[in-house]
Amino acid sequence: MLNYLTFNNIPVTIVAAKYDKIKKSERLKKLTDIAQTLKIGVENIYLISSETAYGKETIIERIY
């Protein structure tokens, strides 16, 4: 799906949940790993947590 979207120049935003479950020392590495695996920039990945509401406002702004 990601290949299809990027091939057709459709903007892509990745939302990665469970932010609160990752140790603080590992967060940047996990974000970088996701970006490298998907071959996208880290600025297109939004980390969120439904438990703590981390990132909620940011992703809502991105949607609008």
PDBQT receptor file of N, H, CA, C and O in Angstrom, charges set to zero:
ATOM      1  N   MET A   1       0.822  -1.182   0.000  1.00  0.00    +0.000 N 
ATOM      2  CA  MET A   1       0.000   0.000   0.000  1.00  0.00    +0.000 C 
ATOM      3  C   MET A   1       0.871   1.251   0.000  1.00  0.00    +0.000 C 
ATOM      4  O   MET A   1       0.594   2.209  -0.722  1.00  0.00    +0.000 OA
ATOM      5  N   LEU A   2       1.913   1.238   0.804  1.00  0.00    +0.000 N 
ATOM      6  H   LEU A   2       2.138   0.460   1.391  1.00  0.00    +0.000 HD
ATOM      7  CA  LEU A   2       2.799   2.397   0.866  1.00  0.00    +0.000 C 
ATOM      8  C   LEU A   2       3.432   2.672  -0.497  1.00  0.00    +0.000 C 
ATOM      9  O   LEU A   2       3.527   3.824  -0.920  1.00  0.00    +0.000 OA
ATOM     10  N   ASN A   3       3.861   1.621  -1.178  1.00  0.00    +0.000 N 
ATOM     11  H   ASN A   3       3.784   0.685  -0.835  1.00  0.00    +0.000 HD
ATOM     12  CA  ASN A   3       4.428   1.791  -2.516  1.00  0.00    +0.000 C 
ATOM     13  C   ASN A   3       3.414   2.408  -3.467  1.00  0.00    +0.000 C 
ATOM     14  O   ASN A   3       3.758   3.304  -4.239  1.00  0.00    +0.000 OA
ATOM     15  N   TYR A   4       2.185   1.950  -3.424  1.00  0.00    +0.000 N 
ATOM     16  H   TYR A   4       1.905   1.223  -2.798  1.00  0.00    +0.000 HD
ATOM     17  CA  TYR A   4       1.124   2.476  -4.280  1.00  0.00    +0.000 C 
ATOM     18  C   TYR A   4       0.899   3.963  -4.007  1.00  0.00    +0.000 C 
ATOM     19  O   TYR A   4       0.812   4.768  -4.934  1.00  0.00    +0.000 OA
ATOM     20  N   LEU A   5       0.805   4.314  -2.735  1.00  0.00    +0.000 N 
ATOM     21  H   LEU A   5       0.876   3.661  -1.982  1.00  0.00    +0.000 HD
ATOM     22  CA  LEU A   5       0.546   5.706  -2.367  1.00  0.00    +0.000 C 
ATOM     23  C   LEU A   5       1.679   6.629  -2.811  1.00  0.00    +0.000 C 
ATOM     24  O   LEU A   5       1.435   7.690  -3.385  1.00  0.00    +0.000 OA
ATOM     25  N   THR A   6       2.901   6.225  -2.547  1.00  0.00    +0.000 N 
ATOM     26  H   THR A   6       3.100   5.363  -2.081  1.00  0.00    +0.000 HD
ATOM     27  CA  THR A   6       4.020   7.077  -2.927  1.00  0.00    +0.000 C 
ATOM     28  C   THR A   6       4.185   7.135  -4.443  1.00  0.00    +0.000 C 
ATOM     29  O   THR A   6       4.520   8.189  -4.984  1.00  0.00    +0.000 OA
ATOM     30  N   PHE A   7       3.958   6.027  -5.132  1.00  0.00    +0.000 N 
ATOM     31  H   PHE A   7       3.686   5.171  -4.692  1.00  0.00    +0.000 HD
ATOM     32  CA  PHE A   7       4.045   6.013  -6.594  1.00  0.00    +0.000 C 
ATOM     33  C   PHE A   7       3.046   6.980  -7.213  1.00  0.00    +0.000 C 
ATOM     34  O   PHE A   7       3.340   7.618  -8.224  1.00  0.00    +0.000 OA
ATOM     35  N   ASN A   8       1.882   7.088  -6.618  1.00  0.00    +0.000 N 
ATOM     36  H   ASN A   8       1.644   6.570  -5.796  1.00  0.00    +0.000 HD
ATOM     37  CA  ASN A   8       0.829   7.965  -7.127  1.00  0.00    +0.000 C 
ATOM     38  C   ASN A   8       0.833   9.346  -6.471  1.00  0.00    +0.000 C 
ATOM     39  O   ASN A   8      -0.148  10.084  -6.554  1.00  0.00    +0.000 OA
ATOM     40  N   ASN A   9       1.939   9.682  -5.825  1.00  0.00    +0.000 N 
ATOM     41  H   ASN A   9       2.736   9.082  -5.758  1.00  0.00    +0.000 HD
ATOM     42  CA  ASN A   9       2.124  10.995  -5.192  1.00  0.00    +0.000 C 
ATOM     43  C   ASN A   9       1.011  11.362  -4.213  1.00  0.00    +0.000 C 
ATOM     44  O   ASN A   9       0.581  12.513  -4.144  1.00  0.00    +0.000 OA
ATOM     45  N   ILE A  10       0.566  10.385  -3.477  1.00  0.00    +0.000 N 
ATOM     46  H   ILE A  10       0.916   9.450  -3.533  1.00  0.00    +0.000 HD
ATOM     47  CA  ILE A  10      -0.453  10.608  -2.443  1.00  0.00    +0.000 C 
ATOM     48  C   ILE A  10       0.291  10.784  -1.114  1.00  0.00    +0.000 C 
ATOM     49  O   ILE A  10       1.062   9.907  -0.725  1.00  0.00    +0.000 OA
ATOM     50  N   PRO A  11       0.072  11.892  -0.420  1.00  0.00    +0.000 N 
ATOM     51  CA  PRO A  11       0.781  12.129   0.845  1.00  0.00    +0.000 C 
ATOM     52  C   PRO A  11       0.533  11.004   1.856  1.00  0.00    +0.000 C 
ATOM     53  O   PRO A  11      -0.575  10.480   1.965  1.00  0.00    +0.000 OA
ATOM     54  N   VAL A  12       1.575  10.654   2.579  1.00  0.00    +0.000 N 
ATOM     55  H   VAL A  12       2.475  11.080   2.490  1.00  0.00    +0.000 HD
ATOM     56  CA  VAL A  12       1.514   9.545   3.528  1.00  0.00    +0.000 C 
ATOM     57  C   VAL A  12       1.958  10.022   4.897  1.00  0.00    +0.000 C 
ATOM     58  O   VAL A  12       2.958  10.727   5.031  1.00  0.00    +0.000 OA
ATOM     59  N   THR A  13       1.215   9.636   5.893  1.00  0.00    +0.000 N 
ATOM     60  H   THR A  13       0.403   9.063   5.784  1.00  0.00    +0.000 HD
ATOM     61  CA  THR A  13       1.586   9.864   7.289  1.00  0.00    +0.000 C 
ATOM     62  C   THR A  13       1.447   8.534   8.012  1.00  0.00    +0.000 C 
ATOM     63  O   THR A  13       0.405   7.882   7.940  1.00  0.00    +0.000 OA
ATOM     64  N   ILE A  14       2.488   8.144   8.697  1.00  0.00    +0.000 N 
ATOM     65  H   ILE A  14       3.334   8.673   8.755  1.00  0.00    +0.000 HD
ATOM     66  CA  ILE A  14       2.474   6.898   9.461  1.00  0.00    +0.000 C 
ATOM     67  C   ILE A  14       2.192   7.232  10.922  1.00  0.00    +0.000 C 
ATOM     68  O   ILE A  14       2.832   8.111  11.498  1.00  0.00    +0.000 OA
ATOM     69  N   VAL A  15       1.245   6.538  11.511  1.00  0.00    +0.000 N 
ATOM     70  H   VAL A  15       0.724   5.823  11.044  1.00  0.00    +0.000 HD
ATOM     71  CA  VAL A  15       0.918   6.719  12.923  1.00  0.00    +0.000 C 
ATOM     72  C   VAL A  15       1.327   5.445  13.656  1.00  0.00    +0.000 C 
ATOM     73  O   VAL A  15       0.811   4.360  13.390  1.00  0.00    +0.000 OA
ATOM     74  N   ALA A  16       2.255   5.603  14.573  1.00  0.00    +0.000 N 
ATOM     75  H   ALA A  16       2.674   6.485  14.789  1.00  0.00    +0.000 HD
ATOM     76  CA  ALA A  16       2.756   4.467  15.347  1.00  0.00    +0.000 C 
ATOM     77  C   ALA A  16       2.239   4.581  16.773  1.00  0.00    +0.000 C 
ATOM     78  O   ALA A  16       2.554   5.528  17.493  1.00  0.00    +0.000 OA
ATOM     79  N   ALA A  17       1.455   3.616  17.157  1.00  0.00    +0.000 N 
ATOM     80  H   ALA A  17       1.199   2.847  16.573  1.00  0.00    +0.000 HD
ATOM     81  CA  ALA A  17       0.843   3.620  18.489  1.00  0.00    +0.000 C 
ATOM     82  C   ALA A  17       1.768   2.959  19.517  1.00  0.00    +0.000 C 
ATOM     83  O   ALA A  17       2.836   2.450  19.179  1.00  0.00    +0.000 OA
ATOM     84  N   LYS A  18       1.341   2.979  20.746  1.00  0.00    +0.000 N 
ATOM     85  H   LYS A  18       0.473   3.393  21.021  1.00  0.00    +0.000 HD
ATOM     86  CA  LYS A  18       2.038   2.370  21.879  1.00  0.00    +0.000 C 
ATOM     87  C   LYS A  18       3.315   3.116  22.263  1.00  0.00    +0.000 C 
ATOM     88  O   LYS A  18       4.259   2.513  22.773  1.00  0.00    +0.000 OA
ATOM     89  N   TYR A  19       3.343   4.415  22.019  1.00  0.00    +0.000 N 
ATOM     90  H   TYR A  19       2.577   4.905  21.604  1.00  0.00    +0.000 HD
ATOM     91  CA  TYR A  19       4.498   5.236  22.362  1.00  0.00    +0.000 C 
ATOM     92  C   TYR A  19       4.888   5.062  23.828  1.00  0.00    +0.000 C 
ATOM     93  O   TYR A  19       6.072   5.008  24.159  1.00  0.00    +0.000 OA
ATOM     94  N   ASP A  20       3.900   4.977  24.689  1.00  0.00    +0.000 N 
ATOM     95  H   ASP A  20       2.938   5.021  24.420  1.00  0.00    +0.000 HD
ATOM     96  CA  ASP A  20       4.162   4.878  26.127  1.00  0.00    +0.000 C 
ATOM     97  C   ASP A  20       4.796   3.545  26.527  1.00  0.00    +0.000 C 
ATOM     98  O   ASP A  20       5.319   3.427  27.634  1.00  0.00    +0.000 OA
ATOM     99  N   LYS A  21       4.760   2.554  25.661  1.00  0.00    +0.000 N 
ATOM    100  H   LYS A  21       4.335   2.650  24.761  1.00  0.00    +0.000 HD
ATOM    101  CA  LYS A  21       5.316   1.240  25.982  1.00  0.00    +0.000 C 
ATOM    102  C   LYS A  21       6.800   1.128  25.646  1.00  0.00    +0.000 C 
ATOM    103  O   LYS A  21       7.448   0.148  26.013  1.00  0.00    +0.000 OA
ATOM    104  N   ILE A  22       7.340   2.130  24.949  1.00  0.00    +0.000 N 
ATOM    105  H   ILE A  22       6.814   2.926  24.650  1.00  0.00    +0.000 HD
ATOM    106  CA  ILE A  22       8.752   2.107  24.557  1.00  0.00    +0.000 C 
ATOM    107  C   ILE A  22       9.563   2.889  25.580  1.00  0.00    +0.000 C 
ATOM    108  O   ILE A  22       9.175   3.988  25.977  1.00  0.00    +0.000 OA
ATOM    109  N   LYS A  23      10.686   2.327  26.005  1.00  0.00    +0.000 N 
ATOM    110  H   LYS A  23      11.001   1.434  25.682  1.00  0.00    +0.000 HD
ATOM    111  CA  LYS A  23      11.550   3.011  26.951  1.00  0.00    +0.000 C 
ATOM    112  C   LYS A  23      12.047   4.311  26.335  1.00  0.00    +0.000 C 
ATOM    113  O   LYS A  23      12.291   4.386  25.130  1.00  0.00    +0.000 OA
ATOM    114  N   LYS A  24      12.193   5.325  27.165  1.00  0.00    +0.000 N 
ATOM    115  H   LYS A  24      11.995   5.265  28.143  1.00  0.00    +0.000 HD
ATOM    116  CA  LYS A  24      12.643   6.636  26.676  1.00  0.00    +0.000 C 
ATOM    117  C   LYS A  24      13.960   6.536  25.921  1.00  0.00    +0.000 C 
ATOM    118  O   LYS A  24      14.153   7.219  24.915  1.00  0.00    +0.000 OA
ATOM    119  N   SER A  25      14.854   5.702  26.392  1.00  0.00    +0.000 N 
ATOM    120  H   SER A  25      14.697   5.147  27.209  1.00  0.00    +0.000 HD
ATOM    121  CA  SER A  25      16.164   5.568  25.757  1.00  0.00    +0.000 C 
ATOM    122  C   SER A  25      16.094   4.898  24.387  1.00  0.00    +0.000 C 
ATOM    123  O   SER A  25      17.047   4.992  23.615  1.00  0.00    +0.000 OA
ATOM    124  N   GLU A  26      14.992   4.228  24.069  1.00  0.00    +0.000 N 
ATOM    125  H   GLU A  26      14.217   4.152  24.696  1.00  0.00    +0.000 HD
ATOM    126  CA  GLU A  26      14.862   3.495  22.810  1.00  0.00    +0.000 C 
ATOM    127  C   GLU A  26      13.971   4.201  21.786  1.00  0.00    +0.000 C 
ATOM    128  O   GLU A  26      13.888   3.755  20.642  1.00  0.00    +0.000 OA
ATOM    129  N   ARG A  27      13.313   5.278  22.166  1.00  0.00    +0.000 N 
ATOM    130  H   ARG A  27      13.380   5.640  23.095  1.00  0.00    +0.000 HD
ATOM    131  CA  ARG A  27      12.316   5.910  21.290  1.00  0.00    +0.000 C 
ATOM    132  C   ARG A  27      12.905   6.431  19.986  1.00  0.00    +0.000 C 
ATOM    133  O   ARG A  27      12.345   6.180  18.920  1.00  0.00    +0.000 OA
ATOM    134  N   LEU A  28      14.006   7.139  20.046  1.00  0.00    +0.000 N 
ATOM    135  H   LEU A  28      14.462   7.343  20.912  1.00  0.00    +0.000 HD
ATOM    136  CA  LEU A  28      14.601   7.687  18.830  1.00  0.00    +0.000 C 
ATOM    137  C   LEU A  28      15.054   6.564  17.895  1.00  0.00    +0.000 C 
ATOM    138  O   LEU A  28      14.876   6.651  16.680  1.00  0.00    +0.000 OA
ATOM    139  N   LYS A  29      15.638   5.513  18.466  1.00  0.00    +0.000 N 
ATOM    140  H   LYS A  29      15.783   5.442  19.453  1.00  0.00    +0.000 HD
ATOM    141  CA  LYS A  29      16.079   4.383  17.647  1.00  0.00    +0.000 C 
ATOM    142  C   LYS A  29      14.888   3.703  16.970  1.00  0.00    +0.000 C 
ATOM    143  O   LYS A  29      14.962   3.365  15.789  1.00  0.00    +0.000 OA
ATOM    144  N   LYS A  30      13.810   3.501  17.694  1.00  0.00    +0.000 N 
ATOM    145  H   LYS A  30      13.750   3.775  18.653  1.00  0.00    +0.000 HD
ATOM    146  CA  LYS A  30      12.613   2.880  17.118  1.00  0.00    +0.000 C 
ATOM    147  C   LYS A  30      12.043   3.735  15.991  1.00  0.00    +0.000 C 
ATOM    148  O   LYS A  30      11.658   3.213  14.945  1.00  0.00    +0.000 OA
ATOM    149  N   LEU A  31      11.990   5.040  16.206  1.00  0.00    +0.000 N 
ATOM    150  H   LEU A  31      12.302   5.464  17.056  1.00  0.00    +0.000 HD
ATOM    151  CA  LEU A  31      11.496   5.955  15.190  1.00  0.00    +0.000 C 
ATOM    152  C   LEU A  31      12.374   5.876  13.938  1.00  0.00    +0.000 C 
ATOM    153  O   LEU A  31      11.861   5.815  12.821  1.00  0.00    +0.000 OA
ATOM    154  N   THR A  32      13.671   5.879  14.125  1.00  0.00    +0.000 N 
ATOM    155  H   THR A  32      14.088   5.929  15.032  1.00  0.00    +0.000 HD
ATOM    156  CA  THR A  32      14.609   5.774  13.006  1.00  0.00    +0.000 C 
ATOM    157  C   THR A  32      14.471   4.433  12.300  1.00  0.00    +0.000 C 
ATOM    158  O   THR A  32      14.523   4.376  11.071  1.00  0.00    +0.000 OA
ATOM    159  N   ASP A  33      14.297   3.362  13.050  1.00  0.00    +0.000 N 
ATOM    160  H   ASP A  33      14.255   3.408  14.048  1.00  0.00    +0.000 HD
ATOM    161  CA  ASP A  33      14.116   2.034  12.464  1.00  0.00    +0.000 C 
ATOM    162  C   ASP A  33      12.870   1.979  11.579  1.00  0.00    +0.000 C 
ATOM    163  O   ASP A  33      12.906   1.428  10.479  1.00  0.00    +0.000 OA
ATOM    164  N   ILE A  34      11.786   2.548  12.060  1.00  0.00    +0.000 N 
ATOM    165  H   ILE A  34      11.757   2.996  12.954  1.00  0.00    +0.000 HD
ATOM    166  CA  ILE A  34      10.546   2.570  11.275  1.00  0.00    +0.000 C 
ATOM    167  C   ILE A  34      10.770   3.349   9.985  1.00  0.00    +0.000 C 
ATOM    168  O   ILE A  34      10.384   2.895   8.908  1.00  0.00    +0.000 OA
ATOM    169  N   ALA A  35      11.389   4.514  10.093  1.00  0.00    +0.000 N 
ATOM    170  H   ALA A  35      11.703   4.883  10.968  1.00  0.00    +0.000 HD
ATOM    171  CA  ALA A  35      11.636   5.360   8.922  1.00  0.00    +0.000 C 
ATOM    172  C   ALA A  35      12.515   4.639   7.896  1.00  0.00    +0.000 C 
ATOM    173  O   ALA A  35      12.233   4.689   6.699  1.00  0.00    +0.000 OA
ATOM    174  N   GLN A  36      13.556   3.984   8.346  1.00  0.00    +0.000 N 
ATOM    175  H   GLN A  36      13.786   3.944   9.318  1.00  0.00    +0.000 HD
ATOM    176  CA  GLN A  36      14.446   3.276   7.436  1.00  0.00    +0.000 C 
ATOM    177  C   GLN A  36      13.756   2.075   6.794  1.00  0.00    +0.000 C 
ATOM    178  O   GLN A  36      13.934   1.820   5.603  1.00  0.00    +0.000 OA
ATOM    179  N   THR A  37      12.983   1.353   7.565  1.00  0.00    +0.000 N 
ATOM    180  H   THR A  37      12.839   1.560   8.532  1.00  0.00    +0.000 HD
ATOM    181  CA  THR A  37      12.270   0.190   7.039  1.00  0.00    +0.000 C 
ATOM    182  C   THR A  37      11.272   0.593   5.967  1.00  0.00    +0.000 C 
ATOM    183  O   THR A  37      11.168  -0.067   4.933  1.00  0.00    +0.000 OA
ATOM    184  N   LEU A  38      10.544   1.664   6.206  1.00  0.00    +0.000 N 
ATOM    185  H   LEU A  38      10.628   2.200   7.046  1.00  0.00    +0.000 HD
ATOM    186  CA  LEU A  38       9.526   2.115   5.257  1.00  0.00    +0.000 C 
ATOM    187  C   LEU A  38      10.080   3.051   4.182  1.00  0.00    +0.000 C 
ATOM    188  O   LEU A  38       9.380   3.417   3.238  1.00  0.00    +0.000 OA
ATOM    189  N   LYS A  39      11.357   3.432   4.345  1.00  0.00    +0.000 N 
ATOM    190  H   LYS A  39      11.926   3.134   5.111  1.00  0.00    +0.000 HD
ATOM    191  CA  LYS A  39      12.025   4.342   3.403  1.00  0.00    +0.000 C 
ATOM    192  C   LYS A  39      11.279   5.667   3.273  1.00  0.00    +0.000 C 
ATOM    193  O   LYS A  39      11.012   6.159   2.177  1.00  0.00    +0.000 OA
ATOM    194  N   ILE A  40      10.955   6.221   4.441  1.00  0.00    +0.000 N 
ATOM    195  H   ILE A  40      11.171   5.822   5.331  1.00  0.00    +0.000 HD
ATOM    196  CA  ILE A  40      10.305   7.536   4.502  1.00  0.00    +0.000 C 
ATOM    197  C   ILE A  40      11.036   8.375   5.538  1.00  0.00    +0.000 C 
ATOM    198  O   ILE A  40      11.827   7.850   6.322  1.00  0.00    +0.000 OA
ATOM    199  N   GLY A  41      10.779   9.656   5.541  1.00  0.00    +0.000 N 
ATOM    200  H   GLY A  41      10.137  10.082   4.904  1.00  0.00    +0.000 HD
ATOM    201  CA  GLY A  41      11.393  10.538   6.524  1.00  0.00    +0.000 C 
ATOM    202  C   GLY A  41      10.733  10.423   7.883  1.00  0.00    +0.000 C 
ATOM    203  O   GLY A  41       9.542  10.131   7.980  1.00  0.00    +0.000 OA
ATOM    204  N   VAL A  42      11.500  10.651   8.922  1.00  0.00    +0.000 N 
ATOM    205  H   VAL A  42      12.468  10.888   8.843  1.00  0.00    +0.000 HD
ATOM    206  CA  VAL A  42      10.952  10.569  10.276  1.00  0.00    +0.000 C 
ATOM    207  C   VAL A  42       9.871  11.614  10.513  1.00  0.00    +0.000 C 
ATOM    208  O   VAL A  42       9.026  11.447  11.392  1.00  0.00    +0.000 OA
ATOM    209  N   GLU A  43       9.893  12.700   9.724  1.00  0.00    +0.000 N 
ATOM    210  H   GLU A  43      10.580  12.836   9.010  1.00  0.00    +0.000 HD
ATOM    211  CA  GLU A  43       8.866  13.734   9.882  1.00  0.00    +0.000 C 
ATOM    212  C   GLU A  43       7.490  13.259   9.443  1.00  0.00    +0.000 C 
ATOM    213  O   GLU A  43       6.490  13.916   9.730  1.00  0.00    +0.000 OA
ATOM    214  N   ASN A  44       7.426  12.128   8.754  1.00  0.00    +0.000 N 
ATOM    215  H   ASN A  44       8.239  11.593   8.521  1.00  0.00    +0.000 HD
ATOM    216  CA  ASN A  44       6.146  11.548   8.324  1.00  0.00    +0.000 C 
ATOM    217  C   ASN A  44       5.638  10.481   9.265  1.00  0.00    +0.000 C 
ATOM    218  O   ASN A  44       4.661   9.795   8.962  1.00  0.00    +0.000 OA
ATOM    219  N   ILE A  45       6.288  10.332  10.403  1.00  0.00    +0.000 N 
ATOM    220  H   ILE A  45       7.081  10.888  10.649  1.00  0.00    +0.000 HD
ATOM    221  CA  ILE A  45       5.884   9.327  11.389  1.00  0.00    +0.000 C 
ATOM    222  C   ILE A  45       5.458  10.050  12.658  1.00  0.00    +0.000 C 
ATOM    223  O   ILE A  45       6.198  10.871  13.201  1.00  0.00    +0.000 OA
ATOM    224  N   TYR A  46       4.272   9.737  13.113  1.00  0.00    +0.000 N 
ATOM    225  H   TYR A  46       3.671   9.070  12.671  1.00  0.00    +0.000 HD
ATOM    226  CA  TYR A  46       3.740  10.351  14.327  1.00  0.00    +0.000 C 
ATOM    227  C   TYR A  46       3.563   9.276  15.382  1.00  0.00    +0.000 C 
ATOM    228  O   TYR A  46       2.898   8.265  15.154  1.00  0.00    +0.000 OA
ATOM    229  N   LEU A  47       4.161   9.504  16.529  1.00  0.00    +0.000 N 
ATOM    230  H   LEU A  47       4.701  10.325  16.714  1.00  0.00    +0.000 HD
ATOM    231  CA  LEU A  47       4.048   8.571  17.640  1.00  0.00    +0.000 C 
ATOM    232  C   LEU A  47       2.898   9.014  18.527  1.00  0.00    +0.000 C 
ATOM    233  O   LEU A  47       2.775  10.190  18.870  1.00  0.00    +0.000 OA
ATOM    234  N   ILE A  48       2.059   8.055  18.893  1.00  0.00    +0.000 N 
ATOM    235  H   ILE A  48       2.159   7.100  18.614  1.00  0.00    +0.000 HD
ATOM    236  CA  ILE A  48       0.908   8.372  19.739  1.00  0.00    +0.000 C 
ATOM    237  C   ILE A  48       0.747   7.335  20.843  1.00  0.00    +0.000 C 
ATOM    238  O   ILE A  48       1.292   6.233  20.778  1.00  0.00    +0.000 OA
ATOM    239  N   SER A  49      -0.005   7.715  21.836  1.00  0.00    +0.000 N 
ATOM    240  H   SER A  49      -0.448   8.610  21.889  1.00  0.00    +0.000 HD
ATOM    241  CA  SER A  49      -0.362   6.806  22.924  1.00  0.00    +0.000 C 
ATOM    242  C   SER A  49      -1.802   7.079  23.315  1.00  0.00    +0.000 C 
ATOM    243  O   SER A  49      -2.143   8.197  23.700  1.00  0.00    +0.000 OA
ATOM    244  N   SER A  50      -2.631   6.087  23.220  1.00  0.00    +0.000 N 
ATOM    245  H   SER A  50      -2.355   5.178  22.906  1.00  0.00    +0.000 HD
ATOM    246  CA  SER A  50      -4.017   6.273  23.636  1.00  0.00    +0.000 C 
ATOM    247  C   SER A  50      -4.124   6.312  25.160  1.00  0.00    +0.000 C 
ATOM    248  O   SER A  50      -5.063   6.885  25.712  1.00  0.00    +0.000 OA
ATOM    249  N   GLU A  51      -3.161   5.703  25.821  1.00  0.00    +0.000 N 
ATOM    250  H   GLU A  51      -2.398   5.237  25.372  1.00  0.00    +0.000 HD
ATOM    251  CA  GLU A  51      -3.184   5.657  27.284  1.00  0.00    +0.000 C 
ATOM    252  C   GLU A  51      -2.854   7.018  27.896  1.00  0.00    +0.000 C 
ATOM    253  O   GLU A  51      -3.501   7.443  28.852  1.00  0.00    +0.000 OA
ATOM    254  N   THR A  52      -1.854   7.696  27.348  1.00  0.00    +0.000 N 
ATOM    255  H   THR A  52      -1.328   7.351  26.571  1.00  0.00    +0.000 HD
ATOM    256  CA  THR A  52      -1.434   8.981  27.910  1.00  0.00    +0.000 C 
ATOM    257  C   THR A  52      -1.878  10.167  27.056  1.00  0.00    +0.000 C 
ATOM    258  O   THR A  52      -1.699  11.316  27.460  1.00  0.00    +0.000 OA
ATOM    259  N   ALA A  53      -2.448   9.909  25.894  1.00  0.00    +0.000 N 
ATOM    260  H   ALA A  53      -2.594   8.976  25.566  1.00  0.00    +0.000 HD
ATOM    261  CA  ALA A  53      -2.881  10.930  24.929  1.00  0.00    +0.000 C 
ATOM    262  C   ALA A  53      -1.704  11.652  24.284  1.00  0.00    +0.000 C 
ATOM    263  O   ALA A  53      -1.880  12.697  23.659  1.00  0.00    +0.000 OA
ATOM    264  N   TYR A  54      -0.499  11.094  24.436  1.00  0.00    +0.000 N 
ATOM    265  H   TYR A  54      -0.356  10.245  24.945  1.00  0.00    +0.000 HD
ATOM    266  CA  TYR A  54       0.673  11.688  23.795  1.00  0.00    +0.000 C 
ATOM    267  C   TYR A  54       0.470  11.688  22.274  1.00  0.00    +0.000 C 
ATOM    268  O   TYR A  54       0.087  10.672  21.694  1.00  0.00    +0.000 OA
ATOM    269  N   GLY A  55       0.726  12.816  21.645  1.00  0.00    +0.000 N 
ATOM    270  H   GLY A  55       1.037  13.641  22.116  1.00  0.00    +0.000 HD
ATOM    271  CA  GLY A  55       0.644  12.929  20.200  1.00  0.00    +0.000 C 
ATOM    272  C   GLY A  55      -0.746  13.137  19.633  1.00  0.00    +0.000 C 
ATOM    273  O   GLY A  55      -0.899  13.311  18.424  1.00  0.00    +0.000 OA
ATOM    274  N   LYS A  56      -1.751  13.121  20.471  1.00  0.00    +0.000 N 
ATOM    275  H   LYS A  56      -1.628  12.979  21.453  1.00  0.00    +0.000 HD
ATOM    276  CA  LYS A  56      -3.135  13.230  20.009  1.00  0.00    +0.000 C 
ATOM    277  C   LYS A  56      -3.380  14.528  19.247  1.00  0.00    +0.000 C 
ATOM    278  O   LYS A  56      -3.897  14.506  18.130  1.00  0.00    +0.000 OA
ATOM    279  N   GLU A  57      -3.017  15.645  19.841  1.00  0.00    +0.000 N 
ATOM    280  H   GLU A  57      -2.597  15.663  20.749  1.00  0.00    +0.000 HD
ATOM    281  CA  GLU A  57      -3.238  16.935  19.203  1.00  0.00    +0.000 C 
ATOM    282  C   GLU A  57      -2.447  17.069  17.893  1.00  0.00    +0.000 C 
ATOM    283  O   GLU A  57      -2.936  17.629  16.911  1.00  0.00    +0.000 OA
ATOM    284  N   THR A  58      -1.249  16.558  17.902  1.00  0.00    +0.000 N 
ATOM    285  H   THR A  58      -0.852  16.104  18.700  1.00  0.00    +0.000 HD
ATOM    286  CA  THR A  58      -0.383  16.647  16.718  1.00  0.00    +0.000 C 
ATOM    287  C   THR A  58      -1.001  15.902  15.546  1.00  0.00    +0.000 C 
ATOM    288  O   THR A  58      -1.025  16.417  14.428  1.00  0.00    +0.000 OA
ATOM    289  N   ILE A  59      -1.498  14.708  15.785  1.00  0.00    +0.000 N 
ATOM    290  H   ILE A  59      -1.479  14.289  16.693  1.00  0.00    +0.000 HD
ATOM    291  CA  ILE A  59      -2.065  13.919  14.677  1.00  0.00    +0.000 C 
ATOM    292  C   ILE A  59      -3.399  14.518  14.229  1.00  0.00    +0.000 C 
ATOM    293  O   ILE A  59      -3.731  14.458  13.045  1.00  0.00    +0.000 OA
ATOM    294  N   ILE A  60      -4.156  15.086  15.144  1.00  0.00    +0.000 N 
ATOM    295  H   ILE A  60      -3.886  15.134  16.106  1.00  0.00    +0.000 HD
ATOM    296  CA  ILE A  60      -5.407  15.756  14.752  1.00  0.00    +0.000 C 
ATOM    297  C   ILE A  60      -5.098  16.942  13.853  1.00  0.00    +0.000 C 
ATOM    298  O   ILE A  60      -5.766  17.150  12.841  1.00  0.00    +0.000 OA
ATOM    299  N   GLU A  61      -4.082  17.722  14.222  1.00  0.00    +0.000 N 
ATOM    300  H   GLU A  61      -3.539  17.553  15.044  1.00  0.00    +0.000 HD
ATOM    301  CA  GLU A  61      -3.671  18.848  13.374  1.00  0.00    +0.000 C 
ATOM    302  C   GLU A  61      -3.213  18.368  12.006  1.00  0.00    +0.000 C 
ATOM    303  O   GLU A  61      -3.529  18.989  10.991  1.00  0.00    +0.000 OA
ATOM    304  N   ARG A  62      -2.483  17.285  11.972  1.00  0.00    +0.000 N 
ATOM    305  H   ARG A  62      -2.227  16.781  12.796  1.00  0.00    +0.000 HD
ATOM    306  CA  ARG A  62      -1.996  16.738  10.702  1.00  0.00    +0.000 C 
ATOM    307  C   ARG A  62      -3.144  16.306   9.810  1.00  0.00    +0.000 C 
ATOM    308  O   ARG A  62      -3.100  16.509   8.596  1.00  0.00    +0.000 OA
ATOM    309  N   ILE A  63      -4.161  15.719  10.397  1.00  0.00    +0.000 N 
ATOM    310  H   ILE A  63      -4.196  15.554  11.383  1.00  0.00    +0.000 HD
ATOM    311  CA  ILE A  63      -5.321  15.272   9.612  1.00  0.00    +0.000 C 
ATOM    312  C   ILE A  63      -6.025  16.460   8.979  1.00  0.00    +0.000 C 
ATOM    313  O   ILE A  63      -6.413  16.413   7.812  1.00  0.00    +0.000 OA
ATOM    314  N   TYR A  64      -6.188  17.526   9.756  1.00  0.00    +0.000 N 
ATOM    315  H   TYR A  64      -5.873  17.564  10.705  1.00  0.00    +0.000 HD
ATOM    316  CA  TYR A  64      -6.859  18.704   9.213  1.00  0.00    +0.000 C 
ATOM    317  C   TYR A  64      -5.959  19.446   8.260  1.00  0.00    +0.000 C 
ATOM    318  O   TYR A  64      -6.358  20.469   7.703  1.00  0.00    +0.000 OA
TER     319      TYR A  64
